């Protein structure tokens, strides 16, 4: 596989001066002095004119001659090259790819929507120009393929895979690092350097989003109720211990059971409880 070769062009200012000295005097000699023998000199000067090339900052020009790669001009400025060279300009500037969210399946088959932001630039102009047909389109397609592969390795969340240490939703920098490595590996063939790649959008697909939201809400409610019950049991235990220590009232097992039942209803109810005050002896 060939690699990029830096081409050293001639100064465009010197070449422009030479072309001027060949063309202008020849035209004047033909018009005013009828010196037709200067026509070949004029033609030579005009042939050299297309060899002038301008390379802007963070830009390169890939040169080929009759299908053979001759090198790349990476230094910005005004240059002159062989007029027969075919030139293809390639930008070396950093570019952003803000992909639209695409539907993929996570590790357990749930459809999710993932979008990424990719910052990239051309590192080797030879590969970008000749190893792939359209390197910009190549970046788009391979980025999507990397997203699909990444999603297949991790679950969206650990609801169904509780032992999963790394998920798409909570993986953060670790998942982004895996994504960046995967995209970099795929884009190496095109001479592309990945500066940064990260997930900027992730959500369940529309067809299951409602069900998953209910599931998350149910999980949160169960966790909250468990915490409430745990606290209520502790409060009931503390109340019984304090009644025994201070000898406020002598309760047998049946009365303790009734008291525990009433306290648990009051402490764990999700609505305000309306107590019934007993003014007599119910026993």
N, C-alpha and C positions, 0 to 999 in steps of 0.2 A: 504494500500500500504506500503510495507516494505521500509526502508531507509537504507542507507549505515551504516555498523558497522565496526569500526576499529578493526582489529585483531592484537593481540600482539604476534608475533612469538618469538621463542628462538634464541639465538645467533648462527649463522652458524659456527663460529669459534670453539665454545665449542662443538657443535654437530659433527663437522668434526674431532676434537680430539678424541671424544668418539668412533666414527666409526673407526678411525685409530687403536685405542687400541683394538677394537673388531676384526677387520679383519686381520691385519698384524700378530699379535701373533698366531691367529688361523691357518692361512696359514702355518706359520713356524712350528707350532706344528704338523700339519697333514703331512707335507712333511718330516720333519727330525725326529720326535718322534712317528709318526704313532698314534697320539692321536685323533682317529676318533670322540670321544665324543665332540670335539670342533667344529664339523661341524655345529650344531645348533647355536653356538655363531657367526660363520662366516656368516650364513644365516641372522641372526638378524642384523648384521652390514651392510650387502649388501642391506637388505630391507630399512634400514634407509638412505642409500645414495641418493635415488631420492628425499628425503625430503628437500635437500638443494636448496635454491632459492636466486637469486640475483635480487634486485629491484634497478633500476637505478634512478638518480634524475629526478623528474617530471614524475614518472611512478608509477603505482600501480599494484597489483596482486590480482585478485578476486578469492576467495577460495570457493569451493563447495565440499561437501562430500555426495555421493550417492544422488545427486539431491537437497541437502539442502544447502542453503547459510550460510557460516560460518563467513564471514567477508572479509575485504579488507586490504591488507598491503599497506600503503601509505608512510611509512618512508623508505627512500632508505638505502641500506646496504646489508649485507650477512646474511641470515636468514635460520632457519630450521623449517619446519612445518610437520605435519602428512604426510607421504609419500602417503597416500591414497587420499589426497586432489587433486582435479582437479583445476589447476591454469590457469587463463586467464589474460594476461597482457593487461592493458589499459593505453595509454599515457595520461598524464595530461598536456602536452605542448599545447601552443596556436597554432592554425592552421589557415591557410588562405584558403578561398574559393573565387577564382576569376572566377565567372560564365561567361559562354559565353552569349552574348546578345540573349535574346529570344523575340519572337514576341508576344505582348499582345495588348489588346484593352484598350484605355483610357476611361474616363467617357462618352465621346460622341461617342465612337465607332471607332475612328481613330486607325489604326494599327501602333504601335510604337515598336521600339527595345530598350530593357532595359537590362543592365548588372549591377551586383552588386559585391562589395568586402565585404566579411564577415570574421571577425576574431572571432574565437570561441575556447572553450576548454571544456573538460569534468569536471563537478563539482561534480556529484554524480556517483560513479562507479557502484553502484547497478542498478540504472535506465538505465545507458548506456549498461550494460551487459545483463539485463534481461527484461526490459520494451519494448525494440524494438529489431528487428531482427538484423539489421546492422546499428549502430548509425551514421556511416559516410555517408552511402547512405541515411539515414533518413534526415540528415542535407541538403543534395543536393535537395531532393524532396520537403521538407517543405520550403526551401528558395525560390524555384521556385513558389510554391503556394502562398507564401507571396507577391512576386513580382506581380503576376497576380491580387491578391486582392487589392494591393496598387494602381495599374494602373487603376482599375475600379472605384476608388473613386475620382480621380482627372483628369482634362483635361490636355493634353500635354501642351497647351498654351492657352492664353485667346483671341485668334482670334475670335472663335465662341462663347465663354462663357466670355463675357467682364466683367461680375460681379464677376468672379472667383478671389478670393483673393489669393488662393494657387494653383499653377500648378506644374506639374512634372518638367518642365524645369527651373522654377524660384523659386521653393519652398526651395531649398537649405537645410539648417540644419533642418528645420521643417519637410520636407518630409523624410529626413534620420532618424529623430527621430521616426516618425510614422513607418517607415520600421523596425527599430531596435526593437521597442516594439512588432510589429506583429510577427517577427521571434522569439523573445525571448519567447513569449507566446506559440508558436507552438513547440519549442524545450525543454520546461520545462519537458515534459513527459519523455524525454530521458536523463535528468540530464545534459543538455548542457547549459553553460553560454555564452551568446553573449557579446563579448567585444566591438565590433564595427560593424556597418553595414551601408553602404552608396552606393548610385548609382554612378557608375564610367563611365557609358556609357548610353546615351539616344539620340535617333534620330527617325525621322519618318521612317516607313518601306519603302523599296525600291519602292514599287508600287505607293506610293503617295508622295515620297520625292520630285520629280521634280515639281509636282503641288503645293505643299506647299511652295517650295522655290520661285516659281513665285508669290505666294500669299504674301509672306513676302516682296519680292522686290516691288510688287505693293503697299503694305501698306506703305513702306518706301518712295516710290516716291510720293504718295498722300500726306503724311505728309510733305515732303520737298516742294512740290508745294504750299501747303496751307500756309506754312511759307513765301514763296516767295511772294505770293499774298498779304498776310498781310503786309509785308514790303513795297511792291510796293504801296499799297493804302495809307500808311502813308507818303511815299515820294511824291506822287502826291498831297496829301492834303497840305503838307508843302510847295510845290512849288507854289501852287495857293495862299496860304496865304501870302507868301513872295512877290509875284508879286503884290498883292493888297496893301500890306503895303507900298511898295516902289514906287508904281504908275509907274512901268516900262512900262506896257501896259494896255490898257483898253479892257477887253475881255467881250463880251456878252455871254449869255448861250450857244449859238451854238458853238462859238469859244472855250469856256471852255470844252464842250463835245468833240470836235475834239482833243484838247490838251490832255485831260484825256485819250482818246482812244489811241493816239500815244504813250504817256508815258507808259501806261500799256503794250502795245505791246513790247516796248523796254525793260521794267524792268522785265517782266515775261517770255520772250522768252527764250527757252533753247538753242538757237543758236545766234551767233553774228548778230546783226541787221545792215543792210546797209542803212544809212539815205539818204534821197533825199533833197538836199539843194535848197530851193526856192529863187531865186534872184529877183523875181518880186512880184507883188501883186496878189495873187490867188483869192482875194475877190473883 
